[in-house]
Amino acid sequence: ATEGMLALQYDERGVLAPFYNAYFYEVRVGGKVKPLYSMRQGEVGELIVTTPSLLRYRMGDLVECCSDGRLFRVLGRHGLASSLSFKLQKIFSHLLSLF
């Protein structure tokens, strides 16, 4: 993110470990805002970050929880095109798992 270094790549899968000791993270899931650490695996939401210079800044990034409250993946930007792309990706992933 251009707003700052907010997480560290955890492994070769590209999942991220947020810097919980430096910033406060929230996520908007289904119209409700909750702490990022309370997300469950597979949930998707829009990232909101509080840093020393940004108060509850809506990043516009969609994140998917990969491990309950610990690891996340950035899916893209929030909006119609990103939502459609994410849904298509899930459908194709499911279809590929059938073969």
Number of C-alpha atoms within 10 A of each C-alpha: 8 6 11 7 9 18 17 13 14 13 9 6 8 13 20 20 17 22 13 13 6 12 15 19 20 22 25 18 16 10 9 8 14 15 15 27 18 13 23 15 15 12 15 22 25 25 25 23 19 15 15 8 8 12 11 14 15 15 16 14 19 23 24 22 23 18 16 15 16 18 23 26 18 17 17 17 16 16 13 9 10 15 15 11 14 15 11 12 12 12 11 10 11 11 10 9 7 6 5
